Amino acid sequence: MQQVAAPHPSSGRSSPRLPTGHGQQGYGADRHPKSNIGLLRHLKYVSFSNPEGYSYIYKLPRSIGKLQGLRTLNIRNSHITALPIVISKLKSLCSLRCTKIRSCRWFDLDEPKECLVQTLCLPILFTPLVDPCERTKVVAEIHMSWSSRWSVSRGVRVPKGIGNLKELQILEVVDIRRTSGKAIKEIGELVQLRKLSMEAMDTEWATKQKCKVLCDAIQKLTCLRSLDVVGALEWMHVVSSPPPLLRSLKLTGCLGEIPGWVGNLMHLVKLYLWGSEIKEEGKIMEILGPLPNLMDLRLGSGSYIGEKLAFKTGAFPNLKMVGICNLAGLSELKFEDGTSPQLAMIDISYCDLASGIIGANQLPKLKEISLGLRGRVAKLAMLQSEVDAHTNSPVLRLERDRSHHDMGGVVVQVEEAMEESSSPHAEPEAAVATTNLSQDDLLYTYNSC
């Protein structure tokens, strides 16, 4: 939301405020939240986020608990690691978004020498030799690093009393590891909650009792529409009764196999998986295929471990978008006759489909096949001819020139290479059909998909 500077009536200074054309008042700050913010009792919207990047706020003032009319609190990309207990007094709060930055610039433990140098230079920080703005940044990082014990989680610790926020509809991002079991239990009391994001970056927190508390809390959120979880996800198999109205599910972390309860999500529209390590012999397609409202399926880096991914006849009745990114072992994407009748978009990147995309002509509503960066398929010319002959006139969209995406007749070359290698006069190099991508080439980030 755009901020407008209004002159102070007595001093002529500028103070940030938000336009009130929609009948609401707001406050924005990117560095120093005022300790007297509690005097602005009619505030409905408060943002401590810097639209140009990180916010160097590392602590909320206690007076924020006086904003009884506050409905939205936005603290994204800050240095805050924990929410104060006074948050529980904001009974009108509907949206609470708070994320912590992951990385350290000066005190990164992965760079011990640099970290030591910066520590030894701390006394200089509080002298006139240092720019005050730079001092603010360093102090914020010190507080963030120490209070979170150098956690790489984007989440923040949620305090006891969070269950008092009965009007809350959005809560993100909760650091499960550093949040107490009692506070997690109280999250289950947020009966109006529609969107929840959590992170649990390691398994140290995952005691049997805490896992049970977390599962019970999620199962009580009957109004939940969106669930986003990052980290160690083995506990998700313990969930027996997921929120029935869930429409969006994003899971980043090892699952081993898709939880069976996902097949009960009759209202699920979006499913994003990253790092799930689901095996080919698993039941992922059998579980997901019957979902009547699934429209958007994204399989990101390491989510599926298998050579073939087949969309079976009669499955995915409303699927419209399939995105596949950085599945290193995947060689074949197949669409059987009668599958995915509404599928319009296929997006492939960071994959080598050595056996190609099979059955694209079986998709009556297909509009586009997109080959993004490092998205390569065998027999690109044949795929192009199938697209050109398709009755719905789809397009084959290439990120780069054709040579970047075309693996040629890889399947034929492999068979010929095997025959030649059986000959006593065959040269060793003849068995090489393709050149594998290096690990660097397969580098994947969360946002690339």
C-alpha positions as CSV (number, residue, x, y, z in Angstrom):
1,M,0.0,0.0,0.0
2,Q,1.4,3.4,-1.0
3,Q,2.6,5.6,1.8
4,V,2.0,9.4,1.8
5,A,4.0,11.8,3.9
6,A,1.8,14.3,5.8
7,P,3.4,17.4,7.4
8,H,3.3,17.4,11.2
9,P,1.0,20.2,12.4
10,S,3.5,21.6,15.0
11,S,7.0,20.9,13.8
12,G,6.7,20.7,10.1
13,R,8.3,17.3,10.0
14,S,6.9,14.5,7.9
15,S,5.3,11.4,9.4
16,P,4.3,8.4,7.4
17,R,0.6,7.6,7.1
18,L,-1.6,5.8,4.6
19,P,-4.4,7.2,2.5
20,T,-7.7,7.0,4.3
21,G,-10.0,7.0,1.3
22,H,-11.3,3.5,2.2
23,G,-12.2,4.5,5.7
24,Q,-9.1,3.0,7.4
25,Q,-6.0,4.4,8.9
26,G,-2.6,3.0,8.6
27,Y,1.0,3.3,9.6
28,G,4.2,2.3,7.8
29,A,7.8,2.1,8.9
30,D,10.9,0.3,7.6
31,R,13.4,0.8,10.4
32,H,12.3,2.3,13.7
33,P,8.8,1.4,15.0
34,K,7.9,4.3,17.4
35,S,7.5,3.3,21.0
36,N,4.5,5.6,21.3
37,I,2.6,3.9,18.4
38,G,0.1,2.8,21.0
39,L,-1.2,6.4,21.1
40,L,-2.6,5.9,17.5
41,R,-5.5,3.8,18.9
42,H,-7.6,4.0,15.7
43,L,-5.0,2.3,13.5
44,K,-6.4,-0.6,11.5
45,Y,-3.3,-1.3,9.3
46,V,0.4,-1.4,10.4
47,S,3.3,-2.3,8.1
48,F,6.9,-2.5,9.3
49,S,8.1,-3.8,5.9
50,N,10.4,-2.0,3.5
51,P,9.1,-2.2,0.0
52,E,12.6,-1.8,-1.4
53,G,14.1,-4.8,0.5
54,Y,14.7,-5.8,4.1
55,S,13.4,-4.2,7.2
56,Y,15.9,-3.7,10.0
57,I,13.4,-3.9,12.8
58,Y,14.3,-6.6,15.3
59,K,11.8,-5.9,18.0
60,L,8.2,-4.7,18.3
61,P,7.3,-2.0,20.9
62,R,5.2,-3.3,23.7
63,S,2.8,-0.4,23.1
64,I,1.5,-2.1,20.0
65,G,-0.7,-4.1,22.3
66,K,-2.8,-1.0,22.8
67,L,-4.0,-1.0,19.2
68,Q,-7.3,-2.7,19.9
69,G,-8.7,-1.8,16.5
70,L,-5.8,-3.2,14.5
71,R,-6.8,-5.6,11.8
72,T,-3.7,-6.1,9.7
73,L,-0.1,-6.4,10.9
74,N,2.5,-6.8,8.2
75,I,6.2,-7.4,9.2
76,R,7.8,-9.2,6.2
77,N,11.5,-9.6,5.6
78,S,12.4,-8.2,9.0
79,H,15.0,-9.1,11.6
80,I,12.3,-10.0,14.1
81,T,12.6,-13.6,15.5
82,A,9.8,-13.7,18.0
83,L,6.4,-12.0,18.5
84,P,5.8,-10.3,21.9
85,I,3.2,-11.7,24.2
86,V,1.2,-8.4,23.9
87,I,0.2,-9.5,20.4
88,S,-2.4,-11.7,22.1
89,K,-4.2,-8.5,23.2
90,L,-5.0,-7.5,19.6
91,K,-8.5,-9.1,19.6
92,S,-9.5,-7.5,16.3
93,L,-6.5,-8.8,14.3
94,C,-7.4,-10.6,11.1
95,S,-4.1,-10.8,9.3
96,L,-0.7,-11.4,10.9
97,R,2.2,-11.8,8.5
98,C,5.7,-11.9,9.9
99,T,8.7,-13.3,8.2
100,K,12.4,-13.2,9.1
101,I,15.2,-13.0,6.6
102,R,17.3,-16.2,6.3
103,S,20.8,-15.1,5.7
104,C,23.4,-13.1,7.6
105,R,25.7,-10.5,6.0
106,W,28.2,-9.9,8.7
107,F,27.8,-12.8,11.2
108,D,27.5,-15.8,9.0
109,L,28.8,-18.9,10.9
110,D,29.6,-20.5,7.6
111,E,32.2,-17.8,7.1
112,P,34.0,-18.0,10.5
113,K,36.9,-15.7,9.6
114,E,34.6,-12.9,8.5
115,C,32.4,-13.5,11.5
116,L,35.3,-13.2,13.8
117,V,36.6,-10.0,12.2
118,Q,33.2,-8.4,12.4
119,T,32.9,-9.4,16.1
120,L,36.3,-7.9,16.9
121,C,35.3,-4.6,15.2
122,L,32.1,-4.2,17.2
123,P,33.5,-1.5,19.5
124,I,34.2,0.7,16.4
125,L,30.5,0.3,15.5
126,F,29.5,2.8,18.2
127,T,31.9,5.6,17.2
128,P,31.3,8.5,14.9
129,L,33.5,6.7,12.3
130,V,30.5,4.5,11.4
131,D,27.5,5.6,9.4
132,P,24.4,5.5,11.7
133,C,22.5,3.7,8.9
134,E,25.1,1.0,8.7
135,R,25.1,0.7,12.5
136,T,21.4,0.1,12.5
137,K,21.8,-2.8,10.0
138,V,24.6,-4.5,12.0
139,V,22.8,-4.2,15.4
140,A,19.6,-5.6,13.8
141,E,21.6,-8.6,12.5
142,I,23.3,-9.2,15.9
143,H,19.9,-9.3,17.6
144,M,18.4,-11.6,14.9
145,S,21.3,-14.0,14.9
146,W,21.7,-14.4,18.6
147,S,18.0,-14.5,19.5
148,S,17.2,-17.2,16.9
149,R,20.5,-19.1,17.5
150,W,21.4,-18.5,13.8
151,S,18.2,-20.3,12.6
152,V,17.8,-20.3,8.8
153,S,14.0,-20.5,9.2
154,R,11.9,-17.6,7.8
155,G,9.5,-18.2,10.6
156,V,9.1,-16.4,14.0
157,R,8.3,-17.7,17.4
158,V,4.7,-17.3,18.3
159,P,3.9,-16.6,22.0
160,K,1.4,-18.2,24.4
161,G,-1.9,-16.5,24.2
162,I,-2.1,-16.6,20.4
163,G,-5.3,-18.5,20.8
164,N,-7.0,-15.2,22.0
165,L,-7.0,-13.9,18.5
166,K,-10.3,-15.4,17.5
167,E,-10.8,-13.2,14.5
168,L,-7.4,-14.2,12.9
169,Q,-7.7,-15.4,9.4
170,I,-4.1,-15.3,8.2
171,L,-1.0,-16.4,10.2
172,E,2.4,-16.6,8.7
173,V,5.2,-17.7,9.2
174,V,5.3,-19.8,12.4
175,D,8.7,-21.3,13.4
176,I,7.6,-24.6,14.9
177,R,10.9,-25.5,16.3
178,R,11.1,-22.4,18.5
179,T,7.4,-22.2,19.3
180,S,6.3,-23.9,22.5
181,G,3.9,-26.8,22.5
182,K,1.3,-24.8,24.4
183,A,1.3,-22.0,21.8
184,I,1.1,-24.6,19.0
185,K,-1.9,-26.1,20.7
186,E,-3.5,-22.7,20.9
187,I,-3.2,-22.3,17.1
188,G,-5.8,-25.0,16.9
189,E,-8.2,-22.6,18.7
190,L,-8.1,-20.1,15.8
191,V,-11.4,-21.2,14.4
192,Q,-11.5,-18.5,11.7
193,L,-8.0,-19.2,10.4
194,R,-8.0,-19.6,6.6
195,K,-4.3,-19.4,5.7
196,L,-1.4,-20.9,7.8
197,S,2.3,-21.0,6.9
198,M,4.8,-22.9,9.1
199,E,8.5,-23.8,9.0
200,A,10.3,-26.6,10.8
201,M,13.8,-26.7,9.4
202,D,15.1,-29.7,11.3
203,T,13.9,-32.7,13.3
204,E,15.2,-31.6,16.7
205,W,11.8,-30.2,17.6
206,A,9.9,-33.3,16.5
207,T,9.3,-35.1,19.8
208,K,6.4,-37.5,19.7
209,Q,4.3,-35.3,22.0
210,K,4.9,-32.1,20.0
211,C,4.1,-33.8,16.7
212,K,0.8,-35.0,18.1
213,V,0.0,-31.5,19.4
214,L,0.8,-30.0,16.0
215,C,-1.3,-32.6,14.1
216,D,-4.3,-32.1,16.5
217,A,-4.0,-28.3,16.0
218,I,-4.1,-28.6,12.2
219,Q,-7.1,-31.0,12.3
220,K,-9.1,-28.5,14.4
221,L,-8.7,-25.8,11.7
222,T,-11.9,-26.6,9.9
223,C,-12.0,-23.2,8.1
224,L,-8.5,-23.5,6.7
225,R,-8.2,-22.9,3.0
226,S,-4.4,-22.7,2.5
227,L,-1.6,-24.6,4.2
228,D,2.1,-24.0,3.5
229,V,4.7,-26.1,5.4
230,V,8.5,-26.1,4.9
231,G,11.0,-28.4,6.6
232,A,10.9,-31.9,8.2
233,L,7.5,-33.3,7.1
234,E,7.6,-36.9,8.3
235,W,5.0,-36.0,11.0
236,M,2.4,-35.2,8.3
237,H,1.7,-38.9,7.8
238,V,0.3,-38.9,11.3
239,V,-2.5,-36.4,10.3
240,S,-5.8,-38.4,10.1
241,S,-8.4,-35.7,9.5
242,P,-7.1,-32.8,7.5
243,P,-9.0,-29.5,7.2
244,P,-11.8,-30.5,4.9
245,L,-12.1,-27.2,3.0
246,L,-8.4,-27.0,2.1
247,R,-7.9,-25.5,-1.4
248,S,-4.1,-24.9,-1.5
249,L,-1.4,-27.2,-0.2
250,K,2.3,-26.4,-0.5
251,L,4.8,-28.9,1.0
252,T,8.6,-28.4,1.0
253,G,10.5,-31.2,2.5
254,C,11.0,-35.0,2.5
255,L,7.8,-37.1,2.6
256,G,8.9,-40.4,1.1
257,E,5.4,-40.9,-0.2
258,I,2.3,-38.8,-0.5
259,P,0.2,-38.8,2.6
260,G,-3.0,-40.8,2.0
261,W,-5.2,-38.1,3.5
262,V,-4.4,-35.8,0.5
263,G,-6.8,-38.0,-1.5
264,N,-9.6,-36.9,0.8
265,L,-9.2,-33.2,0.0
266,M,-12.2,-32.9,-2.3
267,H,-11.8,-29.0,-2.5
268,L,-8.1,-29.0,-3.3
269,V,-7.3,-26.7,-6.2
270,K,-3.5,-26.2,-5.9
271,L,-0.8,-28.7,-4.9
272,Y,2.9,-27.7,-4.9
273,L,5.6,-30.3,-3.8
274,W,9.3,-29.7,-3.4
275,G,11.9,-32.1,-2.1
276,S,9.3,-34.7,-1.3
277,E,11.4,-37.6,-2.6
278,I,8.3,-39.6,-3.7
279,K,9.3,-42.8,-5.4
280,E,8.0,-44.0,-8.7
281,E,6.4,-47.1,-7.2
282,G,4.5,-44.9,-4.7
283,K,0.8,-44.1,-5.1
284,I,1.1,-40.4,-5.9
285,M,-0.8,-40.6,-9.2
286,E,-3.4,-43.0,-7.8
287,I,-4.0,-40.6,-4.8
288,L,-4.0,-37.4,-6.8
289,G,-5.8,-38.6,-9.9
290,P,-9.3,-38.8,-8.5
291,L,-9.2,-35.3,-6.9
292,P,-12.2,-33.6,-8.6
293,N,-11.1,-30.0,-8.2
294,L,-7.4,-30.1,-8.6
295,M,-6.4,-27.6,-11.2
296,D,-2.8,-26.7,-10.6
297,L,-0.1,-29.4,-9.9
298,R,3.6,-28.3,-9.5
299,L,6.3,-30.9,-8.9
300,G,9.5,-29.1,-7.9
301,S,13.1,-30.0,-7.2
302,G,13.4,-33.6,-5.8
303,S,9.7,-34.0,-5.3
304,Y,9.5,-37.2,-7.5
305,I,12.2,-39.9,-7.8
306,G,11.4,-41.9,-10.9
307,E,12.0,-42.3,-14.6
308,K,8.4,-42.2,-15.7
309,L,5.4,-40.1,-14.8
310,A,2.1,-41.2,-16.3
311,F,-1.2,-39.5,-16.2
312,K,-3.7,-42.4,-16.3
313,T,-7.0,-42.7,-18.2
314,G,-9.8,-41.0,-16.4
315,A,-7.6,-39.2,-13.9
316,F,-7.3,-35.5,-13.1
317,P,-10.8,-34.4,-14.4
318,N,-10.2,-30.7,-13.8
319,L,-6.4,-30.3,-14.0
320,K,-5.5,-27.2,-16.1
321,M,-1.8,-26.7,-15.2
322,V,1.2,-29.0,-14.8
323,G,4.6,-27.6,-13.8
324,I,7.6,-29.8,-13.6
325,C,11.0,-28.4,-12.5
326,N,14.3,-30.1,-11.8
327,L,13.3,-33.7,-11.6
328,A,16.7,-35.0,-12.4
329,G,15.7,-38.7,-12.9
330,L,12.6,-38.1,-14.9
331,S,12.9,-39.2,-18.6
332,E,9.3,-39.7,-19.7
333,L,6.1,-37.7,-19.3
334,K,3.1,-39.7,-20.6
335,F,-0.5,-38.7,-21.0
336,E,-2.8,-41.7,-21.7
337,D,-6.0,-41.5,-23.7
338,G,-8.8,-40.0,-21.7
339,T,-6.7,-38.3,-19.0
340,S,-6.8,-34.7,-17.9
341,P,-9.5,-33.5,-20.3
342,Q,-9.1,-29.9,-19.1
343,L,-5.3,-29.6,-19.2
344,A,-4.2,-26.4,-20.9
345,M,-0.7,-25.8,-19.8
346,I,2.4,-27.9,-19.4
347,D,5.6,-26.2,-18.1
348,I,8.9,-28.1,-18.1
349,S,12.2,-26.7,-16.8
350,Y,15.5,-28.2,-15.6
351,C,14.6,-31.6,-16.8
352,D,16.0,-34.0,-19.5
353,L,13.1,-36.0,-20.9
354,A,15.1,-38.5,-22.8
355,S,12.0,-40.4,-23.8
356,G,10.1,-37.2,-24.6
357,I,6.5,-36.1,-23.9
358,I,4.1,-38.8,-25.0
359,G,0.4,-38.3,-25.7
360,A,0.2,-34.6,-26.0
361,N,-2.3,-35.1,-28.8
362,Q,-4.6,-36.9,-26.2
363,L,-5.2,-33.6,-24.4
364,P,-8.2,-31.9,-26.1
365,K,-7.9,-28.5,-24.3
366,L,-4.2,-28.1,-24.6
367,K,-3.1,-24.5,-25.2
368,E,0.6,-24.4,-24.5
369,I,3.7,-26.6,-23.8
370,S,6.4,-24.4,-22.4
371,L,10.1,-25.5,-22.2
372,G,11.8,-23.2,-19.8
373,L,15.5,-22.9,-18.9
374,R,17.2,-26.3,-19.2
375,G,13.9,-27.9,-20.2
376,R,15.0,-30.5,-22.8
377,V,13.1,-33.2,-24.6
378,A,13.9,-35.9,-27.1
379,K,12.7,-35.6,-30.7
380,L,11.6,-32.0,-30.4
381,A,10.7,-31.9,-34.0
382,M,8.2,-34.7,-33.5
383,L,6.7,-32.9,-30.6
384,Q,6.4,-29.8,-32.7
385,S,4.6,-31.7,-35.4
386,E,2.1,-33.1,-32.9
387,V,1.5,-29.6,-31.5
388,D,1.0,-28.3,-35.1
389,A,-1.5,-31.0,-35.9
390,H,-3.5,-30.6,-32.7
391,T,-7.1,-29.7,-33.2
392,N,-7.0,-27.0,-30.4
393,S,-4.0,-25.2,-32.1
394,P,-1.7,-25.1,-29.0
395,V,1.8,-23.5,-29.1
396,L,5.2,-24.9,-28.2
397,R,7.0,-22.1,-26.4
398,L,10.8,-22.3,-26.0
399,E,12.8,-20.2,-23.6
400,R,15.9,-20.4,-25.7
401,D,16.7,-21.4,-29.3
402,R,15.8,-24.9,-30.4
403,S,19.3,-26.4,-29.9
404,H,19.0,-25.6,-26.2
405,H,15.9,-27.7,-25.8
406,D,16.3,-30.5,-28.3
407,M,18.0,-33.7,-27.2
408,G,17.6,-35.2,-30.6
409,G,16.6,-38.9,-31.1
410,V,18.0,-39.9,-27.7
411,V,16.1,-43.2,-27.4
412,V,17.2,-44.4,-30.8
413,Q,20.8,-43.4,-30.0
414,V,20.8,-45.4,-26.8
415,E,19.6,-48.5,-28.5
416,E,22.1,-48.2,-31.3
417,A,24.9,-47.5,-28.8
418,M,24.0,-50.7,-26.9
419,E,24.1,-52.7,-30.1
420,E,27.5,-51.2,-31.1
421,S,28.9,-51.8,-27.6
422,S,28.2,-55.5,-28.0
423,S,30.4,-55.7,-31.0
424,P,34.1,-56.6,-30.3
425,H,35.2,-53.8,-32.5
426,A,33.1,-51.1,-30.9
427,E,34.9,-48.2,-29.4
428,P,34.1,-47.3,-25.8
429,E,32.9,-43.8,-26.7
430,A,30.1,-45.3,-28.8
431,A,28.1,-46.2,-25.7
432,V,27.7,-42.5,-24.8
433,A,24.3,-41.3,-25.9
434,T,23.9,-38.1,-24.1
435,T,25.8,-35.6,-21.9
436,N,24.4,-35.4,-18.4
437,L,23.9,-32.0,-16.8
438,S,26.3,-31.0,-14.1
439,Q,25.2,-30.4,-10.6
440,D,25.6,-26.7,-11.1
441,D,23.4,-26.8,-14.1
442,L,20.7,-28.4,-12.1
443,L,20.9,-25.7,-9.4
444,Y,17.3,-25.0,-8.2
445,T,15.9,-22.4,-6.0
446,Y,12.5,-22.2,-4.4
447,N,11.3,-19.4,-6.6
448,S,12.4,-20.8,-9.9
449,C,9.3,-22.9,-10.2
